[in-house]
Every structure is written in C-alpha cells, then in structure tokens.
C-alpha cells in the first residue's frame, strides 16, 4: 500500500506560474474552531474547513472526549452534548499541537482538564507557560501528573492577565476558559493573529461576550453557557502567501483567490519592495514581477509583522532576488532546517544565529530534498519550481498537512508537478 508519507513530489522546474488559484479555509483557525465547539452542548457547524489530515486528527481528539464529529468535505459538524473524559488521549495529542486547545474548554465546562505535552513541528522549543499562567490567573491549580498537565478549578473567575509573550495557542486557550468564567477577564499582550480574531468571532456567534480592546488587549465577559452556531472559516493567509510567493519566485503572473489583503500587509509590503506588482482584485490578490526581483531584509515576528510561517517560503523566493537578503527569525529558535535543502539545490544561503543570509539570484538545480516541516516543505517546493531539472521531495506528508491538493493546484497554474 502506498502511504502519503511514502510518496514523493516530483517537480520539473523552470516554468513561470500563470493563472488563478483558490486557497482553502485556514488550517490553524479551523483547528481552533473545532476545539471551541467543545464549549457548548449544542451542535456547531463549521464550513470552509480545509480538507487536510490535521482536521481528521483533531476530530479524533474530540471524539475521544465524547463529542460526535462528522466530516463531509469542507463541512464539519460537532456536537459535544456530553463530555465523557477530562483527559485527552496521549497518542492523539502527540499528532498535533493544536490538540492542547482542549484544555480551556474542558476546564471551563467540567472544572478539570488534563493533556500530555502536545506534538507539532520541530521548529524550536515550544513552551506552554503562557497557557498555564492564564489558567492559574483564572483560579485554576495547574500540576503535572505523570505525563499529563492537569488544570483544576471548580469555578473560574475573571481577572486581568498579562502575557509574557503573545502566544497564539496560549491566547486562544485562555480565552476559551474565560468565556464561561465568572466576571470579566482582560488579557494584555494577547496574540492578534487573524485566526485568533476569528476564534473570538466564532465564540461571539456562540453567545460569548468578547471585545477587542485595541493594543493587543482582549476583554472577555463570562457568560453562563454558550450555544450552537453555523460558521465559516476564514481563508488561509499562509497558504495564500505561499502561492503568491510561488508566482513571484517563478517570475509568473498569479491571482490568488482568498488572499485577504488586510491579513497580508507585511508580505505585500515586502513584495513591493522586491519590485513585485501586487494588485488587489475582487476576492484576492494578483502578483507579477515588475522588473528583476530585488533583495530585502525582514524580521519574522508576531502579527501584524511578517509571519514566521512565511519565513521559509520567502527564503526560497529570495534565492531569485538580486542582492543579499536577510531574514531574522524572532519567533522560533529552529526554523532554519529548510536552509540546508536549498543549499543542496545550489542556493547561496547561510545562517548566523537567528539570521538567514541569501545571496541571489541563484540558478537552482533539481535534486533529492526533504520536507522537514509544513513550511520548510513549501520552501523546497518553491525552490523546485525555480530549479532546472527534477526536484524529488520526500516526507511530503508534512506538506499535505498545510496545503490541500498542492500538486493539482500547481498543475492548474502550469507547473510540471506529480506525485510518485
Ligand atoms: N511561547 C512561549 N510560551 C508559551 C507558548 C509559546 O514562550 O507558552 C513562545 C514559543 O517558544 C515560540 C513563540 O512563543 O517561540 C510562538 O509560539 P506560539 O505559542 O505563538 O505558537 P503556537 O500557538 O504554538 C501557532 C501556529 C503555528 C505558528 C505560530 C506563530 C497552530 C496549530 N500553530 O503555534 O503554526 O507558527 O502560532 O504564528 O496554530 C504552522 O502552521 O506551520 C505553524 C507552525
């Protein structure tokens, strides 16, 4: 039997991508939405959910806790009428990091939650202290029992909480817990990513009272209970950004339907600095280089800064830009494993501490490479699209986690890509 991980993606590069591609719903936002559904006993229907393996994994985590979950294409229905367990299953949780988001809802609804350390991409140390500080501030006792982290509180109470770091999952988890707490919670230095904002919109559609206080501050007025909702997931800005970068790197002309300009300001600003024409159209963004690509410098930081998830795809695109580009990674301490793969394809790319230096343009050559994680995978795909000859990418299960039907969508843009 051929498994997804045994497959290879084979790219014959050198063709400018042209045409229109539509992105799926946001992977991360959809995962938060599935977890949010645990906060109510009523049915929650989610639409525009991406058809990727992570959604099935998260559904398993929820089912194990007693929720009924059905997946029908891009529509996912969850009914957590009764939660039968307070402990998330270790094996399932190891499959994806977002599974730790069951903590907030379990704690809020049952007064107790336990979860082993979650899995996820190996992109640096990924602590959970922000989650715990938030739960503790709401009145929970947090302990480590065996392999699992446990949080307990008979009644959560709203308070003012300062986050040391605007952790994305930490913000969502603590907001989940605070929706059913007594009184009002204010989070200072909360994450402001569009996926967090969407999670708040979904919770409000379920009857929560969450308001944006500006300046990375969120107010959550606790309510007695939440109800069901029918909600559509926002487009995936990272998938959109990746297709824009594919168009740019191949010196093509690509329209990305679902690229929301307000979610991609930091990328658009850098693309324009690179001499790329970026034009909004109804429902998306169009990119086409306006002369030779120029080198740029950037820092990957929390939103609205340049997204760390677009660091490696951008690194790959910058191999085609004239001059020396520098990317300084300020979110993760190990997001550089795409660098060695690009180097093996002929890129002049080096690292120093948390910085990546790229000298371009480089004539890349196809070879055998690896997708180390979902975004490092996107980077080698971009390099493969630019390279002469055949690029064979292994471990593409990582790529499939974030990019539904990547090969099919690239073929429609004129790329020579196949699965073997
Ligand atoms: N951090 C802390 N304390 C914490 C949590 C995080 O110091 O309690 C630090 C981490 O060490 C890291 C930084 O904060 O340096 C970022 O971590 P964050 O918690 O914000 O990331 P996350 O919530 O675990 C989500 C996405 C990631 C994305 C980041 C940043 C999901 C499932 N994951 O992770 O997505 O890179 O936010 O935007 O939503 C991806 O899709 O490729 C991906 C890795």
Boltz pocket constraint, residues with backbone or C-beta under 6 A from the ligand:
constraints:
  - pocket:
      binder: B
      contacts: [[A, 28], [A, 31], [A, 97], [A, 98], [A, 121], [A, 124], [A, 125], [A, 126], [A, 127], [A, 128], [A, 129], [A, 130], [A, 131], [A, 165], [A, 166], [A, 167], [A, 168], [A, 169], [A, 170], [A, 193], [A, 308], [A, 309], [A, 330], [A, 331], [A, 332], [A, 333], [A, 374], [A, 375], [A, 402]]
      max_distance: 6.0
